[in-house]
Structure formats: C-alpha cells, structure tokens
C-alpha cells in the first residue's frame, strides 16, 4: 500500500465532522447526477470518492480528470 504524503496526513487530521458531512452530501449529489445521465461510478471511482469524504484528498485532487491522475507529475 502506498504511503500517504504529509499533505494527505495533515488534511485527514484536520477535517471536521461538518466538512465530512458536506463532502458526503456532495458525493451523493454527484452520484445521483451521474445516475440520471445513465452512468454509474466504477469501483475505482467509489474508492476515490471515499478518499475525498475521509479527507485523504482535497477537492482539487478529487476533481482531476483520470488522465491527470495517471500521468506522472513533472
């Protein structure tokens, strides 16, 4: 398993219950919106969403296109 960066560790330590609730609501809304379009989230998408909910990643990383996540950073 990959180690978390210090940024990820700090983020997950500082997320409040209210922020987590806001993130849960946002993910549920996004899941419903995608569903209305006739699509569903893959297992990888669900895991990514859970990382966002848990505070392991921030919004900027959460909304990155898949191609950006797969590419090595320069």
CHARMM internal coordinates of N, CA and C (Angstrom, degrees):
IC EDIT
DIST 1 N 1 CA 1.4418
DIST 1 CA 1 C 1.5238
ANGL 1 N 1 CA 1 C 109.01
DIST 1 C 2 N 1.3252
ANGL 1 CA 1 C 2 N 116.72
DIHE 1 N 1 CA 1 C 2 N 140.42
DIST 2 N 2 CA 1.4558
ANGL 1 C 2 N 2 CA 121.28
DIHE 1 CA 1 C 2 N 2 CA -178.16
DIST 2 CA 2 C 1.5170
ANGL 2 N 2 CA 2 C 110.35
DIHE 1 C 2 N 2 CA 2 C -72.86
DIST 2 C 3 N 1.3172
ANGL 2 CA 2 C 3 N 115.32
DIHE 2 N 2 CA 2 C 3 N 145.74
DIST 3 N 3 CA 1.4543
ANGL 2 C 3 N 3 CA 120.40
DIHE 2 CA 2 C 3 N 3 CA 178.30
DIST 3 CA 3 C 1.5231
ANGL 3 N 3 CA 3 C 109.12
DIHE 2 C 3 N 3 CA 3 C -79.80
DIST 3 C 4 N 1.3339
ANGL 3 CA 3 C 4 N 116.33
DIHE 3 N 3 CA 3 C 4 N 146.78
DIST 4 N 4 CA 1.4518
ANGL 3 C 4 N 4 CA 120.57
DIHE 3 CA 3 C 4 N 4 CA 177.78
DIST 4 CA 4 C 1.5205
ANGL 4 N 4 CA 4 C 109.06
DIHE 3 C 4 N 4 CA 4 C -78.81
DIST 4 C 5 N 1.3325
ANGL 4 CA 4 C 5 N 115.39
DIHE 4 N 4 CA 4 C 5 N 144.52
DIST 5 N 5 CA 1.4591
ANGL 4 C 5 N 5 CA 119.10
DIHE 4 CA 4 C 5 N 5 CA 174.64
DIST 5 CA 5 C 1.5219
ANGL 5 N 5 CA 5 C 108.79
DIHE 4 C 5 N 5 CA 5 C -74.08
DIST 5 C 6 N 1.3219
ANGL 5 CA 5 C 6 N 116.53
DIHE 5 N 5 CA 5 C 6 N 165.47
DIST 6 N 6 CA 1.4581
ANGL 5 C 6 N 6 CA 119.51
DIHE 5 CA 5 C 6 N 6 CA 179.50
DIST 6 CA 6 C 1.5243
ANGL 6 N 6 CA 6 C 110.58
DIHE 5 C 6 N 6 CA 6 C -63.20
DIST 6 C 7 N 1.3485
ANGL 6 CA 6 C 7 N 117.70
DIHE 6 N 6 CA 6 C 7 N -32.81
DIST 7 N 7 CA 1.4613
ANGL 6 C 7 N 7 CA 121.23
DIHE 6 CA 6 C 7 N 7 CA 177.59
DIST 7 CA 7 C 1.5217
ANGL 7 N 7 CA 7 C 110.16
DIHE 6 C 7 N 7 CA 7 C -62.13
DIST 7 C 8 N 1.3456
ANGL 7 CA 7 C 8 N 117.31
DIHE 7 N 7 CA 7 C 8 N -45.32
DIST 8 N 8 CA 1.4596
ANGL 7 C 8 N 8 CA 121.21
DIHE 7 CA 7 C 8 N 8 CA 179.50
DIST 8 CA 8 C 1.5251
ANGL 8 N 8 CA 8 C 110.55
DIHE 7 C 8 N 8 CA 8 C -64.36
DIST 8 C 9 N 1.3184
ANGL 8 CA 8 C 9 N 117.36
DIHE 8 N 8 CA 8 C 9 N -40.87
DIST 9 N 9 CA 1.4552
ANGL 8 C 9 N 9 CA 121.18
DIHE 8 CA 8 C 9 N 9 CA 179.66
DIST 9 CA 9 C 1.5212
ANGL 9 N 9 CA 9 C 110.35
DIHE 8 C 9 N 9 CA 9 C -64.08
DIST 9 C 10 N 1.3334
ANGL 9 CA 9 C 10 N 117.29
DIHE 9 N 9 CA 9 C 10 N -45.95
DIST 10 N 10 CA 1.4573
ANGL 9 C 10 N 10 CA 121.16
DIHE 9 CA 9 C 10 N 10 CA 178.70
DIST 10 CA 10 C 1.5169
ANGL 10 N 10 CA 10 C 110.93
DIHE 9 C 10 N 10 CA 10 C -61.53
DIST 10 C 11 N 1.3304
ANGL 10 CA 10 C 11 N 117.51
DIHE 10 N 10 CA 10 C 11 N -43.25
DIST 11 N 11 CA 1.4496
ANGL 10 C 11 N 11 CA 121.87
DIHE 10 CA 10 C 11 N 11 CA -178.35
DIST 11 CA 11 C 1.5181
ANGL 11 N 11 CA 11 C 110.46
DIHE 10 C 11 N 11 CA 11 C -62.05
DIST 11 C 12 N 1.3203
ANGL 11 CA 11 C 12 N 118.09
DIHE 11 N 11 CA 11 C 12 N -47.15
DIST 12 N 12 CA 1.4559
ANGL 11 C 12 N 12 CA 120.32
DIHE 11 CA 11 C 12 N 12 CA -177.27
DIST 12 CA 12 C 1.5180
ANGL 12 N 12 CA 12 C 111.88
DIHE 11 C 12 N 12 CA 12 C -68.68
DIST 12 C 13 N 1.3164
ANGL 12 CA 12 C 13 N 117.91
DIHE 12 N 12 CA 12 C 13 N -24.75
DIST 13 N 13 CA 1.4590
ANGL 12 C 13 N 13 CA 121.02
DIHE 12 CA 12 C 13 N 13 CA 177.98
DIST 13 CA 13 C 1.5288
ANGL 13 N 13 CA 13 C 111.54
DIHE 12 C 13 N 13 CA 13 C -78.38
DIST 13 C 14 N 1.3343
ANGL 13 CA 13 C 14 N 117.76
DIHE 13 N 13 CA 13 C 14 N -24.16
DIST 14 N 14 CA 1.4559
ANGL 13 C 14 N 14 CA 120.48
DIHE 13 CA 13 C 14 N 14 CA -173.01
DIST 14 CA 14 C 1.5223
ANGL 14 N 14 CA 14 C 113.71
DIHE 13 C 14 N 14 CA 14 C -102.23
DIST 14 C 15 N 1.3079
ANGL 14 CA 14 C 15 N 119.80
DIHE 14 N 14 CA 14 C 15 N -6.66
DIST 15 N 15 CA 1.4560
ANGL 14 C 15 N 15 CA 120.91
DIHE 14 CA 14 C 15 N 15 CA -177.52
DIST 15 CA 15 C 1.5341
ANGL 15 N 15 CA 15 C 109.46
DIHE 14 C 15 N 15 CA 15 C -70.73
DIST 15 C 16 N 1.3050
ANGL 15 CA 15 C 16 N 115.12
DIHE 15 N 15 CA 15 C 16 N 131.84
DIST 16 N 16 CA 1.4627
ANGL 15 C 16 N 16 CA 120.26
DIHE 15 CA 15 C 16 N 16 CA -178.83
DIST 16 CA 16 C 1.5283
ANGL 16 N 16 CA 16 C 110.40
DIHE 15 C 16 N 16 CA 16 C -88.50
DIST 16 C 17 N 1.3021
ANGL 16 CA 16 C 17 N 115.70
DIHE 16 N 16 CA 16 C 17 N 166.68
DIST 17 N 17 CA 1.4573
ANGL 16 C 17 N 17 CA 120.43
DIHE 16 CA 16 C 17 N 17 CA 176.12
DIST 17 CA 17 C 1.5197
ANGL 17 N 17 CA 17 C 111.44
DIHE 16 C 17 N 17 CA 17 C -61.35
DIST 17 C 18 N 1.3261
ANGL 17 CA 17 C 18 N 116.16
DIHE 17 N 17 CA 17 C 18 N -38.94
DIST 18 N 18 CA 1.4641
ANGL 17 C 18 N 18 CA 120.66
DIHE 17 CA 17 C 18 N 18 CA 179.08
DIST 18 CA 18 C 1.5289
ANGL 18 N 18 CA 18 C 110.67
DIHE 17 C 18 N 18 CA 18 C -65.54
DIST 18 C 19 N 1.3348
ANGL 18 CA 18 C 19 N 116.95
DIHE 18 N 18 CA 18 C 19 N -40.41
DIST 19 N 19 CA 1.4660
ANGL 18 C 19 N 19 CA 120.81
DIHE 18 CA 18 C 19 N 19 CA 178.40
DIST 19 CA 19 C 1.5223
ANGL 19 N 19 CA 19 C 110.24
DIHE 18 C 19 N 19 CA 19 C -65.82
DIST 19 C 20 N 1.3245
ANGL 19 CA 19 C 20 N 116.72
DIHE 19 N 19 CA 19 C 20 N -41.41
DIST 20 N 20 CA 1.4626
ANGL 19 C 20 N 20 CA 120.10
DIHE 19 CA 19 C 20 N 20 CA 178.20
DIST 20 CA 20 C 1.5298
ANGL 20 N 20 CA 20 C 109.95
DIHE 19 C 20 N 20 CA 20 C -61.60
DIST 20 C 21 N 1.3204
ANGL 20 CA 20 C 21 N 117.36
DIHE 20 N 20 CA 20 C 21 N -43.44
DIST 21 N 21 CA 1.4677
ANGL 20 C 21 N 21 CA 121.50
DIHE 20 CA 20 C 21 N 21 CA 178.27
DIST 21 CA 21 C 1.5276
ANGL 21 N 21 CA 21 C 110.97
DIHE 20 C 21 N 21 CA 21 C -61.19
DIST 21 C 22 N 1.3386
ANGL 21 CA 21 C 22 N 116.22
DIHE 21 N 21 CA 21 C 22 N -40.18
DIST 22 N 22 CA 1.4706
ANGL 21 C 22 N 22 CA 120.77
DIHE 21 CA 21 C 22 N 22 CA 178.34
DIST 22 CA 22 C 1.5170
ANGL 22 N 22 CA 22 C 110.32
DIHE 21 C 22 N 22 CA 22 C -63.40
DIST 22 C 23 N 1.3271
ANGL 22 CA 22 C 23 N 116.08
DIHE 22 N 22 CA 22 C 23 N -41.08
DIST 23 N 23 CA 1.4636
ANGL 22 C 23 N 23 CA 120.51
DIHE 22 CA 22 C 23 N 23 CA 179.64
DIST 23 CA 23 C 1.5244
ANGL 23 N 23 CA 23 C 111.25
DIHE 22 C 23 N 23 CA 23 C -67.86
DIST 23 C 24 N 1.3188
ANGL 23 CA 23 C 24 N 117.45
DIHE 23 N 23 CA 23 C 24 N -39.56
DIST 24 N 24 CA 1.4712
ANGL 23 C 24 N 24 CA 120.75
DIHE 23 CA 23 C 24 N 24 CA 177.07
DIST 24 CA 24 C 1.5299
ANGL 24 N 24 CA 24 C 109.21
DIHE 23 C 24 N 24 CA 24 C -59.90
DIST 24 C 25 N 1.3311
ANGL 24 CA 24 C 25 N 116.84
DIHE 24 N 24 CA 24 C 25 N -46.53
DIST 25 N 25 CA 1.4617
ANGL 24 C 25 N 25 CA 120.94
DIHE 24 CA 24 C 25 N 25 CA -179.88
DIST 25 CA 25 C 1.5311
ANGL 25 N 25 CA 25 C 110.79
DIHE 24 C 25 N 25 CA 25 C -61.65
DIST 25 C 26 N 1.3285
ANGL 25 CA 25 C 26 N 117.02
DIHE 25 N 25 CA 25 C 26 N -41.39
DIST 26 N 26 CA 1.4674
ANGL 25 C 26 N 26 CA 120.78
DIHE 25 CA 25 C 26 N 26 CA -179.99
DIST 26 CA 26 C 1.5237
ANGL 26 N 26 CA 26 C 111.28
DIHE 25 C 26 N 26 CA 26 C -64.70
DIST 26 C 27 N 1.3263
ANGL 26 CA 26 C 27 N 117.23
DIHE 26 N 26 CA 26 C 27 N -41.46
DIST 27 N 27 CA 1.4673
ANGL 26 C 27 N 27 CA 120.89
DIHE 26 CA 26 C 27 N 27 CA 179.55
DIST 27 CA 27 C 1.5282
ANGL 27 N 27 CA 27 C 110.23
DIHE 26 C 27 N 27 CA 27 C -67.60
DIST 27 C 28 N 1.3345
ANGL 27 CA 27 C 28 N 117.38
DIHE 27 N 27 CA 27 C 28 N -40.98
DIST 28 N 28 CA 1.4684
ANGL 27 C 28 N 28 CA 120.06
DIHE 27 CA 27 C 28 N 28 CA 177.26
DIST 28 CA 28 C 1.5332
ANGL 28 N 28 CA 28 C 110.58
DIHE 27 C 28 N 28 CA 28 C -61.80
DIST 28 C 29 N 1.3168
ANGL 28 CA 28 C 29 N 116.75
DIHE 28 N 28 CA 28 C 29 N -42.04
DIST 29 N 29 CA 1.4643
ANGL 28 C 29 N 29 CA 121.26
DIHE 28 CA 28 C 29 N 29 CA 178.39
DIST 29 CA 29 C 1.5311
ANGL 29 N 29 CA 29 C 110.58
DIHE 28 C 29 N 29 CA 29 C -62.41
DIST 29 C 30 N 1.3287
ANGL 29 CA 29 C 30 N 116.09
DIHE 29 N 29 CA 29 C 30 N -46.13
DIST 30 N 30 CA 1.4663
ANGL 29 C 30 N 30 CA 120.40
DIHE 29 CA 29 C 30 N 30 CA 179.98
DIST 30 CA 30 C 1.5289
ANGL 30 N 30 CA 30 C 110.97
DIHE 29 C 30 N 30 CA 30 C -63.38
DIST 30 C 31 N 1.3324
ANGL 30 CA 30 C 31 N 116.60
DIHE 30 N 30 CA 30 C 31 N -42.12
DIST 31 N 31 CA 1.4659
ANGL 30 C 31 N 31 CA 120.96
DIHE 30 CA 30 C 31 N 31 CA 178.98
DIST 31 CA 31 C 1.5295
ANGL 31 N 31 CA 31 C 110.14
DIHE 30 C 31 N 31 CA 31 C -61.35
DIST 31 C 32 N 1.3388
ANGL 31 CA 31 C 32 N 117.41
DIHE 31 N 31 CA 31 C 32 N -42.65
DIST 32 N 32 CA 1.4624
ANGL 31 C 32 N 32 CA 121.70
DIHE 31 CA 31 C 32 N 32 CA 179.09
DIST 32 CA 32 C 1.5259
ANGL 32 N 32 CA 32 C 110.82
DIHE 31 C 32 N 32 CA 32 C -65.96
DIST 32 C 33 N 1.3243
ANGL 32 CA 32 C 33 N 116.64
DIHE 32 N 32 CA 32 C 33 N -40.98
DIST 33 N 33 CA 1.4592
ANGL 32 C 33 N 33 CA 121.09
DIHE 32 CA 32 C 33 N 33 CA 179.63
DIST 33 CA 33 C 1.5269
ANGL 33 N 33 CA 33 C 111.03
DIHE 32 C 33 N 33 CA 33 C -62.45
DIST 33 C 34 N 1.3172
ANGL 33 CA 33 C 34 N 115.83
DIHE 33 N 33 CA 33 C 34 N -45.20
DIST 34 N 34 CA 1.4654
ANGL 33 C 34 N 34 CA 121.26
DIHE 33 CA 33 C 34 N 34 CA 178.28
DIST 34 CA 34 C 1.5328
ANGL 34 N 34 CA 34 C 109.53
DIHE 33 C 34 N 34 CA 34 C -62.60
DIST 34 C 35 N 1.3263
ANGL 34 CA 34 C 35 N 116.17
DIHE 34 N 34 CA 34 C 35 N -41.10
DIST 35 N 35 CA 1.4560
ANGL 34 C 35 N 35 CA 121.03
DIHE 34 CA 34 C 35 N 35 CA 179.30
DIST 35 CA 35 C 1.5184
ANGL 35 N 35 CA 35 C 112.56
DIHE 34 C 35 N 35 CA 35 C -62.66
DIST 35 C 36 N 1.3240
ANGL 35 CA 35 C 36 N 117.33
DIHE 35 N 35 CA 35 C 36 N -37.76
DIST 36 N 36 CA 1.4619
ANGL 35 C 36 N 36 CA 121.01
DIHE 35 CA 35 C 36 N 36 CA 178.12
DIST 36 CA 36 C 1.5231
ANGL 36 N 36 CA 36 C 111.87
DIHE 35 C 36 N 36 CA 36 C -64.68
DIST 36 C 37 N 1.3121
ANGL 36 CA 36 C 37 N 115.77
DIHE 36 N 36 CA 36 C 37 N -25.49
DIST 37 N 37 CA 1.4651
ANGL 36 C 37 N 37 CA 120.87
DIHE 36 CA 36 C 37 N 37 CA 177.46
DIST 37 CA 37 C 1.5251
ANGL 37 N 37 CA 37 C 111.79
DIHE 36 C 37 N 37 CA 37 C -84.28
DIST 37 C 38 N 1.3287
ANGL 37 CA 37 C 38 N 116.56
DIHE 37 N 37 CA 37 C 38 N -3.04
DIST 38 N 38 CA 1.4586
ANGL 37 C 38 N 38 CA 120.48
DIHE 37 CA 37 C 38 N 38 CA 177.47
DIST 38 CA 38 C 1.5239
ANGL 38 N 38 CA 38 C 114.19
DIHE 37 C 38 N 38 CA 38 C 92.62
DIST 38 C 39 N 1.3061
ANGL 38 CA 38 C 39 N 117.01
DIHE 38 N 38 CA 38 C 39 N 13.08
DIST 39 N 39 CA 1.4592
ANGL 38 C 39 N 39 CA 121.48
DIHE 38 CA 38 C 39 N 39 CA -179.29
DIST 39 CA 39 C 1.5241
ANGL 39 N 39 CA 39 C 109.75
DIHE 38 C 39 N 39 CA 39 C -113.46
DIST 39 C 40 N 1.3037
ANGL 39 CA 39 C 40 N 116.29
DIHE 39 N 39 CA 39 C 40 N 167.11
DIST 40 N 40 CA 1.4599
ANGL 39 C 40 N 40 CA 120.91
DIHE 39 CA 39 C 40 N 40 CA 173.06
DIST 40 CA 40 C 1.5217
ANGL 40 N 40 CA 40 C 108.24
DIHE 39 C 40 N 40 CA 40 C -139.21
DIST 40 C 41 N 1.3100
ANGL 40 CA 40 C 41 N 115.53
DIHE 40 N 40 CA 40 C 41 N 158.72
DIST 41 N 41 CA 1.4563
ANGL 40 C 41 N 41 CA 120.55
DIHE 40 CA 40 C 41 N 41 CA -179.25
DIST 41 CA 41 C 1.5233
ANGL 41 N 41 CA 41 C 110.21
DIHE 40 C 41 N 41 CA 41 C -79.13
DIST 41 C 42 N 1.3058
ANGL 41 CA 41 C 42 N 115.67
DIHE 41 N 41 CA 41 C 42 N 141.33
DIST 42 N 42 CA 1.4623
ANGL 41 C 42 N 42 CA 120.87
DIHE 41 CA 41 C 42 N 42 CA 175.48
DIST 42 CA 42 C 1.5312
ANGL 42 N 42 CA 42 C 108.63
DIHE 41 C 42 N 42 CA 42 C -76.09
DIST 42 C 43 N 1.3138
ANGL 42 CA 42 C 43 N 115.90
DIHE 42 N 42 CA 42 C 43 N 170.26
DIST 43 N 43 CA 1.4636
ANGL 42 C 43 N 43 CA 120.25
DIHE 42 CA 42 C 43 N 43 CA 176.52
DIST 43 CA 43 C 1.5277
ANGL 43 N 43 CA 43 C 110.19
DIHE 42 C 43 N 43 CA 43 C -60.04
DIST 43 C 44 N 1.3248
ANGL 43 CA 43 C 44 N 117.31
DIHE 43 N 43 CA 43 C 44 N -39.25
DIST 44 N 44 CA 1.4717
ANGL 43 C 44 N 44 CA 120.91
DIHE 43 CA 43 C 44 N 44 CA 178.34
DIST 44 CA 44 C 1.5287
ANGL 44 N 44 CA 44 C 110.57
DIHE 43 C 44 N 44 CA 44 C -64.84
DIST 44 C 45 N 1.3390
ANGL 44 CA 44 C 45 N 117.19
DIHE 44 N 44 CA 44 C 45 N -39.35
DIST 45 N 45 CA 1.4631
ANGL 44 C 45 N 45 CA 120.57
DIHE 44 CA 44 C 45 N 45 CA 177.60
DIST 45 CA 45 C 1.5226
ANGL 45 N 45 CA 45 C 110.67
DIHE 44 C 45 N 45 CA 45 C -64.20
DIST 45 C 46 N 1.3272
ANGL 45 CA 45 C 46 N 116.70
DIHE 45 N 45 CA 45 C 46 N -41.79
DIST 46 N 46 CA 1.4640
ANGL 45 C 46 N 46 CA 121.02
DIHE 45 CA 45 C 46 N 46 CA 179.26
DIST 46 CA 46 C 1.5347
ANGL 46 N 46 CA 46 C 110.63
DIHE 45 C 46 N 46 CA 46 C -63.70
DIST 46 C 47 N 1.3289
ANGL 46 CA 46 C 47 N 116.99
DIHE 46 N 46 CA 46 C 47 N -41.16
DIST 47 N 47 CA 1.4649
ANGL 46 C 47 N 47 CA 120.71
DIHE 46 CA 46 C 47 N 47 CA 177.69
DIST 47 CA 47 C 1.5325
ANGL 47 N 47 CA 47 C 110.79
DIHE 46 C 47 N 47 CA 47 C -63.83
DIST 47 C 48 N 1.3273
ANGL 47 CA 47 C 48 N 115.70
DIHE 47 N 47 CA 47 C 48 N -40.71
DIST 48 N 48 CA 1.4616
ANGL 47 C 48 N 48 CA 121.23
DIHE 47 CA 47 C 48 N 48 CA 178.84
DIST 48 CA 48 C 1.5340
ANGL 48 N 48 CA 48 C 109.60
DIHE 47 C 48 N 48 CA 48 C -63.23
DIST 48 C 49 N 1.3184
ANGL 48 CA 48 C 49 N 116.56
DIHE 48 N 48 CA 48 C 49 N -43.78
DIST 49 N 49 CA 1.4637
ANGL 48 C 49 N 49 CA 121.07
DIHE 48 CA 48 C 49 N 49 CA 178.53
DIST 49 CA 49 C 1.5241
ANGL 49 N 49 CA 49 C 110.78
DIHE 48 C 49 N 49 CA 49 C -62.70
DIST 49 C 50 N 1.3177
ANGL 49 CA 49 C 50 N 116.68
DIHE 49 N 49 CA 49 C 50 N -39.69
DIST 50 N 50 CA 1.4619
ANGL 49 C 50 N 50 CA 119.70
DIHE 49 CA 49 C 50 N 50 CA 179.46
DIST 50 CA 50 C 1.5176
ANGL 50 N 50 CA 50 C 111.56
DIHE 49 C 50 N 50 CA 50 C -65.83
DIST 50 C 51 N 1.3278
ANGL 50 CA 50 C 51 N 117.02
DIHE 50 N 50 CA 50 C 51 N -36.26
DIST 51 N 51 CA 1.4699
ANGL 50 C 51 N 51 CA 120.17
DIHE 50 CA 50 C 51 N 51 CA 175.79
DIST 51 CA 51 C 1.5290
ANGL 51 N 51 CA 51 C 110.46
DIHE 50 C 51 N 51 CA 51 C -61.88
DIST 51 C 52 N 1.3420
ANGL 51 CA 51 C 52 N 116.87
DIHE 51 N 51 CA 51 C 52 N -39.11
DIST 52 N 52 CA 1.4586
ANGL 51 C 52 N 52 CA 121.32
DIHE 51 CA 51 C 52 N 52 CA 176.98
DIST 52 CA 52 C 1.5305
ANGL 52 N 52 CA 52 C 110.42
DIHE 51 C 52 N 52 CA 52 C -65.33
DIST 52 C 53 N 1.3158
ANGL 52 CA 52 C 53 N 117.12
DIHE 52 N 52 CA 52 C 53 N -46.72
DIST 53 N 53 CA 1.4621
ANGL 52 C 53 N 53 CA 121.74
DIHE 52 CA 52 C 53 N 53 CA 179.80
DIST 53 CA 53 C 1.5239
ANGL 53 N 53 CA 53 C 110.51
DIHE 52 C 53 N 53 CA 53 C -59.21
DIST 53 C 54 N 1.3176
ANGL 53 CA 53 C 54 N 116.95
DIHE 53 N 53 CA 53 C 54 N -42.65
DIST 54 N 54 CA 1.4635
ANGL 53 C 54 N 54 CA 121.54
DIHE 53 CA 53 C 54 N 54 CA -177.49
DIST 54 CA 54 C 1.5176
ANGL 54 N 54 CA 54 C 113.46
DIHE 53 C 54 N 54 CA 54 C -72.67
DIST 54 C 55 N 1.3317
ANGL 54 CA 54 C 55 N 116.78
DIHE 54 N 54 CA 54 C 55 N -13.18
DIST 55 N 55 CA 1.4609
ANGL 54 C 55 N 55 CA 120.09
DIHE 54 CA 54 C 55 N 55 CA -179.03
DIST 55 CA 55 C 1.5102
ANGL 55 N 55 CA 55 C 113.18
DIHE 54 C 55 N 55 CA 55 C 89.13
DIST 55 C 56 N 1.3356
ANGL 55 CA 55 C 56 N 117.13
DIHE 55 N 55 CA 55 C 56 N 12.12
DIST 56 N 56 CA 1.4656
ANGL 55 C 56 N 56 CA 120.60
DIHE 55 CA 55 C 56 N 56 CA 179.04
DIST 56 CA 56 C 1.5208
ANGL 56 N 56 CA 56 C 111.79
DIHE 55 C 56 N 56 CA 56 C -73.81
DIST 56 C 57 N 1.3473
ANGL 56 CA 56 C 57 N 116.91
DIHE 56 N 56 CA 56 C 57 N -26.20
DIST 57 N 57 CA 1.4613
ANGL 56 C 57 N 57 CA 122.15
DIHE 56 CA 56 C 57 N 57 CA 177.42
DIST 57 CA 57 C 1.5213
ANGL 57 N 57 CA 57 C 107.77
DIHE 56 C 57 N 57 CA 57 C -134.10
DIST 57 C 58 N 1.3291
ANGL 57 CA 57 C 58 N 115.98
DIHE 57 N 57 CA 57 C 58 N 157.92
DIST 58 N 58 CA 1.4562
ANGL 57 C 58 N 58 CA 119.71
DIHE 57 CA 57 C 58 N 58 CA 178.67
DIST 58 CA 58 C 1.5259
ANGL 58 N 58 CA 58 C 110.53
DIHE 57 C 58 N 58 CA 58 C -96.25
DIST 58 C 59 N 1.3174
ANGL 58 CA 58 C 59 N 116.44
DIHE 58 N 58 CA 58 C 59 N 176.52
DIST 59 N 59 CA 1.4591
ANGL 58 C 59 N 59 CA 121.45
DIHE 58 CA 58 C 59 N 59 CA -176.74
DIST 59 CA 59 C 1.5207
ANGL 59 N 59 CA 59 C 111.99
DIHE 58 C 59 N 59 CA 59 C -59.46
DIST 59 C 60 N 1.3250
ANGL 59 CA 59 C 60 N 116.84
DIHE 59 N 59 CA 59 C 60 N -40.29
DIST 60 N 60 CA 1.4673
ANGL 59 C 60 N 60 CA 120.74
DIHE 59 CA 59 C 60 N 60 CA -179.36
DIST 60 CA 60 C 1.5341
ANGL 60 N 60 CA 60 C 111.12
DIHE 59 C 60 N 60 CA 60 C -57.28
DIST 60 C 61 N 1.3213
ANGL 60 CA 60 C 61 N 116.69
DIHE 60 N 60 CA 60 C 61 N -46.05
DIST 61 N 61 CA 1.4624
ANGL 60 C 61 N 61 CA 119.46
DIHE 60 CA 60 C 61 N 61 CA 179.21
DIST 61 CA 61 C 1.5244
ANGL 61 N 61 CA 61 C 111.27
DIHE 60 C 61 N 61 CA 61 C -71.77
DIST 61 C 62 N 1.3188
ANGL 61 CA 61 C 62 N 117.01
DIHE 61 N 61 CA 61 C 62 N -36.09
DIST 62 N 62 CA 1.4612
ANGL 61 C 62 N 62 CA 121.33
DIHE 61 CA 61 C 62 N 62 CA -178.44
DIST 62 CA 62 C 1.5264
ANGL 62 N 62 CA 62 C 111.98
DIHE 61 C 62 N 62 CA 62 C -61.00
DIST 62 C 63 N 1.3141
ANGL 62 CA 62 C 63 N 118.28
DIHE 62 N 62 CA 62 C 63 N -39.18
DIST 63 N 63 CA 1.4630
ANGL 62 C 63 N 63 CA 121.34
DIHE 62 CA 62 C 63 N 63 CA -174.53
DIST 63 CA 63 C 1.5299
ANGL 63 N 63 CA 63 C 113.89
DIHE 62 C 63 N 63 CA 63 C -91.31
DIST 63 C 64 N 1.3214
ANGL 63 CA 63 C 64 N 117.86
DIHE 63 N 63 CA 63 C 64 N 2.04
DIST 64 N 64 CA 1.4577
ANGL 63 C 64 N 64 CA 120.60
DIHE 63 CA 63 C 64 N 64 CA 178.40
DIST 64 CA 64 C 1.5291
ANGL 64 N 64 CA 64 C 110.26
DIHE 63 C 64 N 64 CA 64 C -63.48
DIST 64 C 65 N 1.3414
ANGL 64 CA 64 C 65 N 116.93
DIHE 64 N 64 CA 64 C 65 N 138.20
DIST 65 N 65 CA 1.4727
ANGL 64 C 65 N 65 CA 119.42
DIHE 64 CA 64 C 65 N 65 CA 174.74
DIST 65 CA 65 C 1.5240
ANGL 65 N 65 CA 65 C 110.47
DIHE 64 C 65 N 65 CA 65 C -60.68
DIST 65 C 66 N 1.3042
ANGL 65 CA 65 C 66 N 116.55
DIHE 65 N 65 CA 65 C 66 N 151.12
DIST 66 N 66 CA 1.4681
ANGL 65 C 66 N 66 CA 121.69
DIHE 65 CA 65 C 66 N 66 CA -179.16
DIST 66 CA 66 C 1.5291
ANGL 66 N 66 CA 66 C 111.61
DIHE 65 C 66 N 66 CA 66 C -53.09
DIST 66 C 67 N 1.3229
ANGL 66 CA 66 C 67 N 117.57
DIHE 66 N 66 CA 66 C 67 N -40.46
DIST 67 N 67 CA 1.4743
ANGL 66 C 67 N 67 CA 119.74
DIHE 66 CA 66 C 67 N 67 CA -178.13
DIST 67 CA 67 C 1.5233
ANGL 67 N 67 CA 67 C 111.08
DIHE 66 C 67 N 67 CA 67 C -62.07
DIST 67 C 68 N 1.3273
ANGL 67 CA 67 C 68 N 117.69
DIHE 67 N 67 CA 67 C 68 N -34.25
DIST 68 N 68 CA 1.4613
ANGL 67 C 68 N 68 CA 120.95
DIHE 67 CA 67 C 68 N 68 CA 178.65
DIST 68 CA 68 C 1.5277
ANGL 68 N 68 CA 68 C 110.97
DIHE 67 C 68 N 68 CA 68 C -70.74
DIST 68 C 69 N 1.3124
ANGL 68 CA 68 C 69 N 117.24
DIHE 68 N 68 CA 68 C 69 N -33.42
DIST 69 N 69 CA 1.4612
ANGL 68 C 69 N 69 CA 120.88
DIHE 68 CA 68 C 69 N 69 CA 179.77
DIST 69 CA 69 C 1.5229
ANGL 69 N 69 CA 69 C 111.00
DIHE 68 C 69 N 69 CA 69 C -71.69
DIST 69 C 70 N 1.3221
ANGL 69 CA 69 C 70 N 116.57
DIHE 69 N 69 CA 69 C 70 N -33.47
DIST 70 N 70 CA 1.4591
ANGL 69 C 70 N 70 CA 120.87
DIHE 69 CA 69 C 70 N 70 CA -176.80
DIST 70 CA 70 C 1.5311
ANGL 70 N 70 CA 70 C 112.40
DIHE 69 C 70 N 70 CA 70 C -80.63
DIST 70 C 71 N 1.3323
ANGL 70 CA 70 C 71 N 117.55
DIHE 70 N 70 CA 70 C 71 N -22.51
DIST 71 N 71 CA 1.4548
ANGL 70 C 71 N 71 CA 121.12
DIHE 70 CA 70 C 71 N 71 CA -176.81
DIST 71 CA 71 C 1.5254
ANGL 71 N 71 CA 71 C 110.91
DIHE 70 C 71 N 71 CA 71 C -80.60
DIST 71 C 72 N 1.3291
ANGL 71 CA 71 C 72 N 117.14
DIHE 71 N 71 CA 71 C 72 N 138.57
DIST 72 N 72 CA 1.4666
ANGL 71 C 72 N 72 CA 119.38
DIHE 71 CA 71 C 72 N 72 CA 176.18
DIST 72 CA 72 C 1.5283
ANGL 72 N 72 CA 72 C 109.44
DIHE 71 C 72 N 72 CA 72 C -66.88
DIST 72 C 73 N 1.3174
ANGL 72 CA 72 C 73 N 116.61
DIHE 72 N 72 CA 72 C 73 N 144.48
DIST 73 N 73 CA 1.4595
ANGL 72 C 73 N 73 CA 120.76
DIHE 72 CA 72 C 73 N 73 CA 179.72
DIST 73 CA 73 C 1.5130
ANGL 73 N 73 CA 73 C 109.51
DIHE 72 C 73 N 73 CA 73 C -81.69
DIST 73 C 74 N 1.3262
ANGL 73 CA 73 C 74 N 115.09
DIHE 73 N 73 CA 73 C 74 N 137.61
DIST 74 N 74 CA 1.4705
ANGL 73 C 74 N 74 CA 120.61
DIHE 73 CA 73 C 74 N 74 CA -178.00
DIST 74 CA 74 C 1.4982
ANGL 74 N 74 CA 74 C 111.45
DIHE 73 C 74 N 74 CA 74 C -81.93
END
COOR INIT
IC SEED 1 N 1 CA 1 C
IC BUILD
